[in-house]
Amino acid sequence: DHLLLVNKDSLKGFFENRRLHDNVTSFYASFDKETYSYNFGNIAAMINYYKRQKKEAFDLTYYLV
């Protein structure tokens, strides 16, 4: 009923270090049975975070867990 979306560069150590979703490098969502979808909320914070961190073009690769 739930999904965790974790950025590729944050996956290593995510579970070992017992990290929680931060809505920047990882997102948590519940399944909506009415719309048959997951809502990860506003991803603007994630885009702004990586835009500040990276000076050149970047690839955002996320894994569904």
PyMOL CGO cylinders between C-alpha atoms (Angstrom):
from pymol import cmd
from pymol.cgo import CYLINDER

trace = [
    CYLINDER, 0.00, 0.00, 0.00, 3.03, 2.30, 0.24, 0.3, 1, 1, 1, 1, 1, 1,
    CYLINDER, 3.03, 2.30, 0.24, 5.99, 3.21, -1.94, 0.3, 1, 1, 1, 1, 1, 1,
    CYLINDER, 5.99, 3.21, -1.94, 9.34, 4.73, -1.13, 0.3, 1, 1, 1, 1, 1, 1,
    CYLINDER, 9.34, 4.73, -1.13, 11.10, 6.65, -3.88, 0.3, 1, 1, 1, 1, 1, 1,
    CYLINDER, 11.10, 6.65, -3.88, 14.84, 7.01, -3.21, 0.3, 1, 1, 1, 1, 1, 1,
    CYLINDER, 14.84, 7.01, -3.21, 17.38, 8.84, -5.34, 0.3, 1, 1, 1, 1, 1, 1,
    CYLINDER, 17.38, 8.84, -5.34, 20.12, 6.62, -6.77, 0.3, 1, 1, 1, 1, 1, 1,
    CYLINDER, 20.12, 6.62, -6.77, 22.87, 8.67, -5.11, 0.3, 1, 1, 1, 1, 1, 1,
    CYLINDER, 22.87, 8.67, -5.11, 21.14, 8.38, -1.71, 0.3, 1, 1, 1, 1, 1, 1,
    CYLINDER, 21.14, 8.38, -1.71, 20.29, 4.67, -1.82, 0.3, 1, 1, 1, 1, 1, 1,
    CYLINDER, 20.29, 4.67, -1.82, 23.62, 3.40, -0.50, 0.3, 1, 1, 1, 1, 1, 1,
    CYLINDER, 23.62, 3.40, -0.50, 23.30, 3.36, 3.28, 0.3, 1, 1, 1, 1, 1, 1,
    CYLINDER, 23.30, 3.36, 3.28, 19.68, 4.51, 3.26, 0.3, 1, 1, 1, 1, 1, 1,
    CYLINDER, 19.68, 4.51, 3.26, 18.38, 1.42, 5.06, 0.3, 1, 1, 1, 1, 1, 1,
    CYLINDER, 18.38, 1.42, 5.06, 21.61, 0.56, 6.89, 0.3, 1, 1, 1, 1, 1, 1,
    CYLINDER, 21.61, 0.56, 6.89, 21.66, 4.02, 8.48, 0.3, 1, 1, 1, 1, 1, 1,
    CYLINDER, 21.66, 4.02, 8.48, 17.91, 3.92, 9.15, 0.3, 1, 1, 1, 1, 1, 1,
    CYLINDER, 17.91, 3.92, 9.15, 17.25, 7.14, 7.27, 0.3, 1, 1, 1, 1, 1, 1,
    CYLINDER, 17.25, 7.14, 7.27, 13.76, 8.52, 6.89, 0.3, 1, 1, 1, 1, 1, 1,
    CYLINDER, 13.76, 8.52, 6.89, 12.25, 10.11, 3.80, 0.3, 1, 1, 1, 1, 1, 1,
    CYLINDER, 12.25, 10.11, 3.80, 13.11, 13.79, 3.57, 0.3, 1, 1, 1, 1, 1, 1,
    CYLINDER, 13.11, 13.79, 3.57, 11.00, 14.87, 0.55, 0.3, 1, 1, 1, 1, 1, 1,
    CYLINDER, 11.00, 14.87, 0.55, 14.20, 15.93, -1.21, 0.3, 1, 1, 1, 1, 1, 1,
    CYLINDER, 14.20, 15.93, -1.21, 16.26, 12.83, -1.90, 0.3, 1, 1, 1, 1, 1, 1,
    CYLINDER, 16.26, 12.83, -1.90, 13.51, 10.39, -0.90, 0.3, 1, 1, 1, 1, 1, 1,
    CYLINDER, 13.51, 10.39, -0.90, 9.72, 10.42, -0.93, 0.3, 1, 1, 1, 1, 1, 1,
    CYLINDER, 9.72, 10.42, -0.93, 7.04, 8.28, 0.74, 0.3, 1, 1, 1, 1, 1, 1,
    CYLINDER, 7.04, 8.28, 0.74, 3.57, 7.81, -0.69, 0.3, 1, 1, 1, 1, 1, 1,
    CYLINDER, 3.57, 7.81, -0.69, 0.41, 5.88, 0.11, 0.3, 1, 1, 1, 1, 1, 1,
    CYLINDER, 0.41, 5.88, 0.11, -1.77, 4.21, -2.48, 0.3, 1, 1, 1, 1, 1, 1,
    CYLINDER, -1.77, 4.21, -2.48, -5.02, 6.04, -3.22, 0.3, 1, 1, 1, 1, 1, 1,
    CYLINDER, -5.02, 6.04, -3.22, -7.65, 3.37, -3.87, 0.3, 1, 1, 1, 1, 1, 1,
    CYLINDER, -7.65, 3.37, -3.87, -10.03, 5.86, -5.48, 0.3, 1, 1, 1, 1, 1, 1,
    CYLINDER, -10.03, 5.86, -5.48, -7.60, 7.07, -8.15, 0.3, 1, 1, 1, 1, 1, 1,
    CYLINDER, -7.60, 7.07, -8.15, -5.37, 3.97, -8.25, 0.3, 1, 1, 1, 1, 1, 1,
    CYLINDER, -5.37, 3.97, -8.25, -2.32, 6.17, -7.92, 0.3, 1, 1, 1, 1, 1, 1,
    CYLINDER, -2.32, 6.17, -7.92, 0.44, 7.31, -5.60, 0.3, 1, 1, 1, 1, 1, 1,
    CYLINDER, 0.44, 7.31, -5.60, 0.90, 10.98, -4.76, 0.3, 1, 1, 1, 1, 1, 1,
    CYLINDER, 0.90, 10.98, -4.76, 4.45, 11.97, -3.93, 0.3, 1, 1, 1, 1, 1, 1,
    CYLINDER, 4.45, 11.97, -3.93, 3.46, 15.56, -3.28, 0.3, 1, 1, 1, 1, 1, 1,
    CYLINDER, 3.46, 15.56, -3.28, 5.36, 18.60, -4.41, 0.3, 1, 1, 1, 1, 1, 1,
    CYLINDER, 5.36, 18.60, -4.41, 8.72, 17.65, -5.92, 0.3, 1, 1, 1, 1, 1, 1,
    CYLINDER, 8.72, 17.65, -5.92, 9.86, 21.28, -6.34, 0.3, 1, 1, 1, 1, 1, 1,
    CYLINDER, 9.86, 21.28, -6.34, 12.14, 20.99, -3.27, 0.3, 1, 1, 1, 1, 1, 1,
    CYLINDER, 12.14, 20.99, -3.27, 13.91, 18.04, -4.91, 0.3, 1, 1, 1, 1, 1, 1,
    CYLINDER, 13.91, 18.04, -4.91, 14.42, 19.87, -8.20, 0.3, 1, 1, 1, 1, 1, 1,
    CYLINDER, 14.42, 19.87, -8.20, 15.68, 23.01, -6.44, 0.3, 1, 1, 1, 1, 1, 1,
    CYLINDER, 15.68, 23.01, -6.44, 18.03, 20.97, -4.23, 0.3, 1, 1, 1, 1, 1, 1,
    CYLINDER, 18.03, 20.97, -4.23, 19.73, 19.29, -7.18, 0.3, 1, 1, 1, 1, 1, 1,
    CYLINDER, 19.73, 19.29, -7.18, 19.79, 22.50, -9.19, 0.3, 1, 1, 1, 1, 1, 1,
    CYLINDER, 19.79, 22.50, -9.19, 21.76, 24.17, -6.37, 0.3, 1, 1, 1, 1, 1, 1,
    CYLINDER, 21.76, 24.17, -6.37, 24.05, 21.15, -5.88, 0.3, 1, 1, 1, 1, 1, 1,
    CYLINDER, 24.05, 21.15, -5.88, 24.93, 20.56, -9.54, 0.3, 1, 1, 1, 1, 1, 1,
    CYLINDER, 24.93, 20.56, -9.54, 26.36, 23.21, -11.81, 0.3, 1, 1, 1, 1, 1, 1,
    CYLINDER, 26.36, 23.21, -11.81, 25.94, 21.23, -15.03, 0.3, 1, 1, 1, 1, 1, 1,
    CYLINDER, 25.94, 21.23, -15.03, 23.10, 19.12, -16.37, 0.3, 1, 1, 1, 1, 1, 1,
    CYLINDER, 23.10, 19.12, -16.37, 22.22, 16.23, -14.07, 0.3, 1, 1, 1, 1, 1, 1,
    CYLINDER, 22.22, 16.23, -14.07, 20.34, 12.96, -14.25, 0.3, 1, 1, 1, 1, 1, 1,
    CYLINDER, 20.34, 12.96, -14.25, 17.80, 12.25, -11.53, 0.3, 1, 1, 1, 1, 1, 1,
    CYLINDER, 17.80, 12.25, -11.53, 17.50, 8.51, -11.17, 0.3, 1, 1, 1, 1, 1, 1,
    CYLINDER, 17.50, 8.51, -11.17, 15.11, 7.29, -8.50, 0.3, 1, 1, 1, 1, 1, 1,
    CYLINDER, 15.11, 7.29, -8.50, 14.32, 3.76, -7.37, 0.3, 1, 1, 1, 1, 1, 1,
    CYLINDER, 14.32, 3.76, -7.37, 10.91, 2.57, -6.21, 0.3, 1, 1, 1, 1, 1, 1,
    CYLINDER, 10.91, 2.57, -6.21, 11.13, 0.48, -3.08, 0.3, 1, 1, 1, 1, 1, 1,
]
cmd.load_cgo(trace, "trace")
